[in-house]
Amino acid sequence: MQDVSVSKVRPRVRAKSEELIGATQRVKEAKAKSVDAYHDQLAAEYESGIPLANLARSLSLSSAAPLYYGVQRSIQRRVE
């Protein structure tokens, strides 16, 4: 995973706060399906401009680090 960096992926635009509710729901639904679906949804939300720190708070997580890990895993699968 050292070749993959989340910081290389820059969100195109910053999403509005009301979009966070929909993003949170999509992530929860993806998490119920599978780990890969969860990671892919996290990456999609991040790339669409949802700040992972805000998403972490809405998911009741104390840190966004696991979300960045999930985004990184998704990106890694795309590269392989």
N, CA, C and O atoms as a DFTB+ gen file, in Angstrom:
320 C
 N C O
     1  1       0.801      -1.196       0.000
     2  2       0.000       0.000       0.000
     3  2       0.845       1.261       0.000
     4  3       0.303       2.364      -0.066
     5  1       2.135       1.124       0.071
     6  2       2.978       2.310       0.124
     7  2       2.926       3.114      -1.171
     8  3       3.262       4.299      -1.168
     9  1       2.509       2.495      -2.283
    10  2       2.414       3.196      -3.553
    11  2       1.122       3.984      -3.693
    12  3       0.975       4.776      -4.623
    13  1       0.190       3.774      -2.780
    14  2      -1.110       4.424      -2.858
    15  2      -1.221       5.456      -1.744
    16  3      -0.958       5.166      -0.577
    17  1      -1.607       6.644      -2.122
    18  2      -1.750       7.705      -1.131
    19  2      -3.075       8.420      -1.326
    20  3      -3.402       8.861      -2.428
    21  1      -3.822       8.527      -0.259
    22  2      -5.098       9.229      -0.314
    23  2      -4.862      10.687      -0.663
    24  3      -5.706      11.313      -1.305
    25  1      -3.737      11.234      -0.254
    26  2      -3.475      12.647      -0.517
    27  2      -3.294      12.930      -2.003
    28  3      -3.364      14.087      -2.416
    29  1      -3.064      11.900      -2.816
    30  2      -2.970      12.095      -4.262
    31  2      -4.342      12.326      -4.881
    32  3      -4.455      12.864      -5.982
    33  1      -5.372      11.920      -4.172
    34  2      -6.741      12.107      -4.646
    35  2      -7.288      13.350      -3.973
    36  3      -7.424      13.393      -2.750
    37  1      -7.595      14.341      -4.754
    38  2      -8.136      15.582      -4.214
    39  2      -9.614      15.672      -4.561
    40  3      -9.983      15.552      -5.730
    41  1     -10.452      15.878      -3.575
    42  2     -11.864      16.090      -3.881
    43  2     -12.022      17.276      -4.839
    44  3     -11.369      18.307      -4.681
    45  1     -12.890      17.112      -5.820
    46  2     -13.085      18.162      -6.822
    47  2     -13.733      19.402      -6.222
    48  3     -13.287      20.524      -6.463
    49  1     -14.758      19.199      -5.459
    50  2     -15.458      20.316      -4.816
    51  2     -15.818      19.891      -3.400
    52  3     -15.912      18.703      -3.093
    53  1     -16.012      20.857      -2.572
    54  2     -16.450      20.558      -1.208
    55  2     -17.970      20.475      -1.195
    56  3     -18.662      21.372      -1.678
    57  1     -18.462      19.408      -0.647
    58  2     -19.912      19.200      -0.591
    59  2     -20.535      20.078       0.478
    60  3     -19.870      20.497       1.426
    61  1     -21.803      20.345       0.313
    62  2     -22.551      21.128       1.296
    63  2     -22.920      20.222       2.463
    64  3     -23.008      19.002       2.319
    65  1     -23.130      20.827       3.594
    66  2     -23.391      20.061       4.809
    67  2     -24.643      19.198       4.713
    68  3     -24.697      18.125       5.314
    69  1     -25.649      19.646       3.968
    70  2     -26.862      18.839       3.849
    71  2     -26.629      17.557       3.046
    72  3     -27.383      16.593       3.181
    73  1     -25.592      17.546       2.216
    74  2     -25.256      16.334       1.462
    75  2     -24.645      15.268       2.360
    76  3     -24.603      14.091       1.999
    77  1     -24.174      15.679       3.521
    78  2     -23.557      14.750       4.466
    79  2     -24.554      13.698       4.940
    80  3     -24.175      12.548       5.160
    81  1     -25.799      14.066       5.096
    82  2     -26.814      13.114       5.556
    83  2     -26.964      11.969       4.558
    84  3     -26.993      10.801       4.948
    85  1     -27.059      12.302       3.273
    86  2     -27.167      11.279       2.238
    87  2     -25.922      10.427       2.147
    88  3     -26.004       9.212       1.971
    89  1     -24.765      11.061       2.266
    90  2     -23.509      10.330       2.210
    91  2     -23.402       9.341       3.366
    92  3     -22.954       8.208       3.188
    93  1     -23.811       9.775       4.536
    94  2     -23.772       8.908       5.711
    95  2     -24.650       7.684       5.507
    96  3     -24.253       6.567       5.836
    97  1     -25.828       7.893       4.972
    98  2     -26.744       6.775       4.725
    99  2     -26.177       5.807       3.689
   100  3     -26.266       4.592       3.865
   101  1     -25.596       6.334       2.614
   102  2     -25.013       5.467       1.576
   103  2     -23.853       4.639       2.131
   104  3     -23.697       3.466       1.791
   105  1     -23.049       5.257       2.983
   106  2     -21.913       4.544       3.582
   107  2     -22.416       3.444       4.513
   108  3     -21.877       2.337       4.508
   109  1     -23.439       3.735       5.307
   110  2     -23.995       2.719       6.205
   111  2     -24.566       1.544       5.418
   112  3     -24.384       0.390       5.806
   113  1     -25.254       1.830       4.316
   114  2     -25.812       0.765       3.487
   115  2     -24.711      -0.077       2.853
   116  3     -24.822      -1.302       2.795
   117  1     -23.656       0.568       2.380
   118  2     -22.536      -0.155       1.778
   119  2     -21.823      -1.015       2.820
   120  3     -21.392      -2.128       2.517
   121  1     -21.700      -0.510       4.026
   122  2     -21.036      -1.259       5.094
   123  2     -21.798      -2.534       5.411
   124  3     -21.193      -3.546       5.763
   125  1     -23.123      -2.496       5.290
   126  2     -23.947      -3.679       5.547
   127  2     -23.764      -4.745       4.464
   128  3     -24.014      -5.926       4.707
   129  1     -23.330      -4.332       3.273
   130  2     -23.155      -5.276       2.157
   131  2     -21.841      -6.039       2.261
   132  3     -21.839      -7.268       2.327
   133  1     -20.731      -5.318       2.275
   134  2     -19.408      -5.960       2.344
   135  2     -18.346      -4.914       2.652
   136  3     -18.589      -3.712       2.538
   137  1     -17.189      -5.376       3.035
   138  2     -16.077      -4.478       3.347
   139  2     -15.637      -3.738       2.086
   140  3     -15.388      -2.533       2.129
   141  1     -15.540      -4.452       0.965
   142  2     -15.121      -3.806      -0.280
   143  2     -16.129      -2.742      -0.712
   144  3     -15.737      -1.660      -1.150
   145  1     -17.413      -3.040      -0.593
   146  2     -18.438      -2.065      -0.950
   147  2     -18.338      -0.839      -0.042
   148  3     -18.501       0.292      -0.499
   149  1     -18.073      -1.065       1.234
   150  2     -17.902       0.013       2.208
   151  2     -16.726       0.905       1.815
   152  3     -16.853       2.129       1.780
   153  1     -15.594       0.293       1.522
   154  2     -14.412       1.062       1.141
   155  2     -14.644       1.822      -0.160
   156  3     -14.243       2.979      -0.286
   157  1     -15.285       1.177      -1.119
   158  2     -15.566       1.847      -2.395
   159  2     -16.510       3.029      -2.208
   160  3     -16.350       4.064      -2.855
   161  1     -17.484       2.876      -1.330
   162  2     -18.420       3.983      -1.076
   163  2     -17.720       5.125      -0.358
   164  3     -17.978       6.292      -0.652
   165  1     -16.839       4.803       0.578
   166  2     -16.063       5.850       1.246
   167  2     -15.250       6.633       0.215
   168  3     -15.205       7.862       0.257
   169  1     -14.612       5.918      -0.705
   170  2     -13.808       6.575      -1.738
   171  2     -14.685       7.447      -2.624
   172  3     -14.299       8.562      -2.975
   173  1     -15.857       6.952      -2.987
   174  2     -16.763       7.728      -3.838
   175  2     -17.208       9.002      -3.137
   176  3     -17.268      10.067      -3.752
   177  1     -17.517       8.896      -1.868
   178  2     -17.946      10.083      -1.112
   179  2     -16.798      11.079      -0.972
   180  3     -16.998      12.284      -1.122
   181  1     -15.612      10.584      -0.689
   182  2     -14.436      11.448      -0.544
   183  2     -14.145      12.178      -1.855
   184  3     -13.891      13.382      -1.864
   185  1     -14.185      11.436      -2.956
   186  2     -13.891      12.027      -4.256
   187  2     -14.975      13.013      -4.699
   188  3     -14.719      13.899      -5.514
   189  1     -16.183      12.857      -4.159
   190  2     -17.254      13.790      -4.511
   191  2     -17.231      15.046      -3.640
   192  3     -18.015      15.969      -3.858
   193  1     -16.338      15.078      -2.660
   194  2     -16.171      16.286      -1.866
   195  2     -16.644      16.212      -0.437
   196  3     -16.613      17.220       0.268
   197  1     -17.078      15.060       0.015
   198  2     -17.508      14.920       1.414
   199  2     -16.255      14.833       2.296
   200  3     -15.450      13.921       2.113
   201  1     -16.076      15.741       3.227
   202  2     -14.910      15.669       4.126
   203  2     -15.013      14.435       5.035
   204  3     -16.032      14.225       5.694
   205  1     -13.970      13.639       5.062
   206  2     -13.998      12.419       5.861
   207  2     -14.092      12.712       7.358
   208  3     -14.636      11.900       8.107
   209  1     -13.584      13.831       7.799
   210  2     -13.706      14.182       9.218
   211  2     -15.179      14.390       9.585
   212  3     -15.628      13.952      10.644
   213  1     -15.920      15.055       8.708
   214  2     -17.349      15.258       8.958
   215  2     -18.110      13.943       8.875
   216  3     -19.015      13.685       9.669
   217  1     -17.737      13.119       7.911
   218  2     -18.373      11.812       7.760
   219  2     -18.110      10.952       8.995
   220  3     -19.006      10.249       9.462
   221  1     -16.899      11.003       9.519
   222  2     -16.560      10.238      10.720
   223  2     -17.440      10.677      11.901
   224  3     -17.953       9.839      12.642
   225  1     -17.608      11.975      12.066
   226  2     -18.464      12.470      13.153
   227  2     -19.900      11.989      12.982
   228  3     -20.547      11.602      13.955
   229  1     -20.396      12.012      11.754
   230  2     -21.786      11.595      11.532
   231  2     -21.959      10.089      11.708
   232  3     -23.072       9.613      11.926
   233  1     -20.858       9.337      11.614
   234  2     -20.889       7.894      11.853
   235  2     -20.543       7.558      13.302
   236  3     -20.400       6.387      13.654
   237  1     -20.410       8.579      14.135
   238  2     -20.066       8.438      15.560
   239  2     -18.684       7.824      15.776
   240  3     -18.475       7.052      16.712
   241  1     -17.752       8.174      14.903
   242  2     -16.366       7.738      15.066
   243  2     -15.571       8.885      15.670
   244  3     -15.840      10.052      15.383
   245  1     -14.603       8.559      16.497
   246  2     -13.804       9.609      17.124
   247  2     -12.670      10.088      16.229
   248  3     -12.044      11.111      16.507
   249  1     -12.404       9.346      15.150
   250  2     -11.312       9.691      14.252
   251  2     -11.694       9.337      12.822
   252  3     -12.470       8.412      12.585
   253  1     -11.138      10.083      11.873
   254  2     -11.370       9.792      10.460
   255  2     -10.331       8.818       9.918
   256  3     -10.420       8.411       8.760
   257  1      -9.354       8.439      10.727
   258  2      -8.277       7.558      10.255
   259  2      -8.782       6.262       9.624
   260  3      -8.274       5.879       8.570
   261  1      -9.764       5.564      10.219
   262  2     -10.242       4.338       9.569
   263  2     -10.899       4.607       8.217
   264  3     -10.873       3.750       7.333
   265  1     -11.478       5.774       8.056
   266  2     -12.105       6.110       6.786
   267  2     -11.044       6.359       5.717
   268  3     -11.202       5.937       4.571
   269  1      -9.976       7.036       6.089
   270  2      -8.876       7.244       5.143
   271  2      -8.262       5.904       4.743
   272  3      -7.881       5.706       3.589
   273  1      -8.171       4.998       5.695
   274  2      -7.657       3.660       5.389
   275  2      -8.567       2.985       4.358
   276  3      -8.080       2.387       3.399
   277  1      -9.866       3.079       4.552
   278  2     -10.807       2.473       3.617
   279  2     -10.700       3.073       2.223
   280  3     -10.762       2.352       1.227
   281  1     -10.542       4.378       2.148
   282  2     -10.370       5.043       0.851
   283  2      -9.087       4.551       0.192
   284  3      -9.058       4.276      -1.007
   285  1      -8.041       4.444       0.980
   286  2      -6.755       3.985       0.456
   287  2      -6.864       2.556      -0.076
   288  3      -6.304       2.244      -1.128
   289  1      -7.571       1.696       0.632
   290  2      -7.763       0.307       0.166
   291  2      -8.533       0.278      -1.147
   292  3      -8.197      -0.497      -2.043
   293  1      -9.549       1.103      -1.272
   294  2     -10.327       1.163      -2.498
   295  2      -9.467       1.606      -3.675
   296  3      -9.521       1.019      -4.756
   297  1      -8.689       2.630      -3.454
   298  2      -7.800       3.133      -4.503
   299  2      -6.790       2.060      -4.886
   300  3      -6.493       1.872      -6.065
   301  1      -6.273       1.369      -3.906
   302  2      -5.288       0.318      -4.173
   303  2      -5.896      -0.775      -5.060
   304  3      -5.238      -1.267      -5.977
   305  1      -7.131      -1.150      -4.791
   306  2      -7.776      -2.182      -5.612
   307  2      -7.940      -1.708      -7.052
   308  3      -7.820      -2.504      -7.983
   309  1      -8.208      -0.439      -7.240
   310  2      -8.354       0.108      -8.599
   311  2      -7.045       0.067      -9.365
   312  3      -7.036      -0.156     -10.576
   313  1      -5.926       0.283      -8.656
   314  2      -4.618       0.342      -9.285
   315  2      -4.108      -1.043      -9.657
   316  3      -3.386      -1.203     -10.642
   317  1      -4.478      -2.026      -8.878
   318  2      -3.952      -3.378      -9.107
   319  2      -4.470      -4.022     -10.337
   320  3      -4.104      -5.157     -10.641
